[in-house]
Amino acid sequence: MTYHSGSRTIQDRVGVRDLADHVGRAVGQGIRPVAAAFLELQPMLIVGAAAPDGGTRREGEAGPAGGGAVWASLLTGEPGFVRATGARQISVVGGLPAGDPLTAALAEPGTAVGTIALDPRTRRRMRLDGRVRPTPRGFAVEADQVFANCPKYLQQRQTYERVTGRTPGVPSRGTELTPSQREFVAAADTFFVATVHPHGADASHRGGNPGFVRVDTPRELSWPDYPGNSMFLTLGNLTADPRAGLLFLDWTSGSVLQLTGTARTEFAPDGERTVRFTLSEAVETPGASPLRWSAPAYSPANP
């Protein structure tokens, strides 16, 4: 794997460049049979990308150059709705709920996207970053890089059921978190983060015991960056481009809270890292997922 300058900056600061090079050798462009079999069992997929420039801005509002706001979105379907359809391609049947901020991005050929398929039952996850191609039944992603992650900080949920009759509600938007949204975030044990860099996009997972995400103000969140695979793709992307999208999922009700804004990393003298996120816009969609998951067993790796 070839790292861009943002990831290299973080790797060198932490002193893990050699380890990152070793881990990076596991990253490829092809989808192995075991990965293809894993994908076909999944009922959900997270997608991260930048919305088309101006797609989420209000009149007169400035935004970062090189595209619009970055979001993370949730897609669900019967197992098999996402599957490998080539050595370097996945295809997704269906689309996003009405009003999702990334609807236009996924309809634009060549949009850079990051995807993550995460299975709480087995605590396995697979990431595939590439470019979108719309299809008659949904969209396909041609892979630039494909890799798996370890189960660290991933909470196990043994089972799920599809709730009959649950349909996405009308999205509500705001520029500050409401009291109920602040409670939702503060109680989360998992969220997903989308980031971008000059040559692509990425979607990743963050997990910990409830309370690991702090709501510092109605427009500011922070969380500790726990030790991971030493690649520093997310923090590296934020070094190159501060735009970020967060997705919080209520694993019981199916409600989804999507946040977009900017993020930066703070380094403490003792080596601890904290990511600080500033909110630009929040979108909450009741019942966005038809899935109801069982209660979690928290990862033994959680601090």
N, C-alpha and C positions, 0 to 999 in steps of 0.2 A: 504494500500500500504506500502511496505517495502522500505524505502529510503536507498541508499548506502551512504558510508562515504562522498563522494564528495558533494552530496546535503545537507547532515547534516551539513557539514562545513559551507556552505553558509547560510543555515537557521539559524544556531546558531550565525553567525556573524551579521546577520541582525536582529535577535531576533524574528523570526517567526516560531519557531519549533512547538509550539502548534497549530498555524493556519494551518501550512503545514499538521500536522497530521489530522486535521479536514477535510481539502480539500481532502487529500489522501483517505479518506473513500469512496469517490465517484468513485474511480478507481477500476475496476473489470476486470475479464478475459472474461466475456460473452458479446455478442453483443445483446443489447436489440432490440425489434421490431422497436422502433422509430429510432434507429441508423441504422438498416438494411434498412428501408425505405429511410432514408437520403442518404445512400451510392448509392442506385440504381438510384438516380437523378443526380449524379455528372458526369461531362464530363472530369474530370482530377483528378489525384492523385499524390502526391509528395512522393517519396521514398528516404530514407537516409540509407547509409550503408558504410562499409569499403570495398574497392576493395580488391581482393585477394592479398596477400603479394607479392610485386614486380610488380603488374600489371600495375602501372603507373609510375614506377621509371625508370630512365635512367641508363645505365650501369655505375657502380661505385658510384652511388648516394646512400647515407645512408637514412634510413627512420625509423620511430618509430617502436618499437617492437610490436608484437601482431597484425599484419595485415598491409594492405597497406593504401593508402590515403583514406580519408573519403570524400564522395561526396553526393550531393542531386540531384535527377533526376526527370524529369517530364514525366508522362504517361498520354495519353489522349485517349478518345474513345467515342463512342455513349453512352448515359446514359444506365446503366446496364452492362457496361464493367467491373465494379468493383461491387461486391455484396457479401453479407453474404451467405455462403454455409454451414454453421454449426453454432452451438452455440458459437464457439470460432474461427471461420475461415472465412476469406474473400478469394475470388478468383478473379483474374484479367485475362481478355482475352487480348491477344496481348503482346507486349513487348516494349522495349526502341528503340529510333531511332538508326540507324546504327552508330557505333563508340562511343556510350555513355559509359562513364567510369564504369558504374555499370552493364553492360551486363553480364560479367562473374560472378559477385557476385550473381545476381538473378538466375543464372543457377546452383548454387552450393547448394545442399540440406543442410539445417541447418544454412545458413547465417542469422545472426541477422540483422533485418531491423526495421526501424521506418517509419511509414506512417502517412500522414495527408491528409484528404479530407476536402477541404475548399470551401465553396459556397459563392462567393462574393454577390450573389443576396440576400441572407437571412442573411449574416454576421454570419453564423454558421460554426463550424469546429469540426472535430472528429479526434482523434489520436488513432492509434492502433500499438503497438509494438509487435514483435514476431519473428518467424523463418520461413524462406522460404522453400517451397517445389515446385520444378518445376512440371508443368502439361503439357499435350499435347497441350493445347491452350494458355498457359502463365505460371502463377505461382499462388500458394496459400500462405497465411500467417496464421500460427497457432498463436493465440494471447497469449501473456504473460500479457498484460494489455491494457485496452480499456477505454478511457475517452473523455469527451467533454471539450471545453474551452469556456470562455465567449467571446463576440464579441469585446472586447477592442482592439483598434488600428487596426481594420479590416475595410478596405475601401469597401464601397458598390458599386458594379457594377451591374446595373439592368438587363442587357441582354447580350447575346453573340450570335454570328452567326458562323457557320462553313464555312470557306472560301474554295470554290471549287478550286481544283487544287493546293492548297498550300502544298508543300512537304518539308521535312527537307533538308536543304542544306548541303554542306560538312563542317564538323566541322573544325574550326581553333584553333590552340593551341599556347600557349605562356607562358612565366614565368613572364611577366609584363603586366599590363593593358595598352591597346592602348589608345590614346586620346579619341576615340569615346566610348570605353568601360568605361573610367573614367566618361565621360558625362552621360552615361547610368546609372551607379551606383549612381552618385550624384543626378539624377533626380528621382530615384526610391521612391515609397511610400510603397513598400512591398518587402520582400525577405523571403526565407526559409533557415533554418539552420539545418544541420544534425550533430549529435554528437554521440559518443559511450562511453560505460563504460564496465567494466570487464564482465558484464553479458548480454549485449544487445546493442541496438541502439535506437535512437530517432530522429524524424523529427518535427520541430516546425516552427512557423511563427513569423516574426517581421514586424511591420508596424509603420508608422508615416507620417508626412507631408514630401513632397519632400525636400531633403536636410538633413534628419535625419541620413543618412549614409554619412560619410565624407571620401573622398579619400585623405589620408594624403601624400602618395607617390604612384608611380605606383605599389608598392608591399604591401602597407599597407592601411587598412581600419579601421574605428572605428565607433561605434554607441553607443548611450546611452541605458542603460538597464532600460526601463520604469517599474514601479511597475506592477506586474501581479498577478498570483494566489498563490504566495508564496511557490510553490513547488520547484522551482529552479532546474528543471531537466536539462536544457541546461547548465546553469552555473555550476551546480554540476558535470555534465559529463566532462566539460572542466577542472574542478579541478582534476578529476581522470585521464583524458586523453586529452591533448590539441588539438588533431586532430579535424578538423571541415571542413564541406563542405557547401558552400553557393550557392543558386540558385536565379538568378534574371530573371524575365520574362517580356518581352515587351508585355503588354496586348493587343496591337493593331497589331503589325507585327508578333507576335508569336515567335520572336527570344528569345533564352535562353542563358544566360551566367552562366556557372558553374565554381565555384572557389573551390580549395582545398588548405589547409594549416593548420596553427595552430592558436589558439586564447587564450587569457588570459583576466581576468577581473581585472580592476583597481578600487579601492575603494577610493573616495575622503573623506576628513575629514567631509564634510557636509552630507555624506551618499549617495551621487550620485555614480552610477556605470557606468563605460565605458568599453565596450568590444573592444579589439584591435586584429585585424586579420592580420596575415602575410601570403601572398600568396606564394604558391609553384608552382601551375599550373592553368591556365585558359583555358576553352574550350567554345567557342562560336559557336552556331549552328543556322544559319538563318532559320526562318520558322519552328522551331521544333514543335510548336503547331499550329494546324489548326484553332484555335479559335481566334476570334476577339471580345473583350469585349468592352462594352460601357464605357464612361468616368466615373471616380470615383467621388463619394461623400465621402469626407474624414471623418473619424471617429470623432465624437465629443470628444472622449477621447484623441485624439492626443494633446500633449503639443504644 
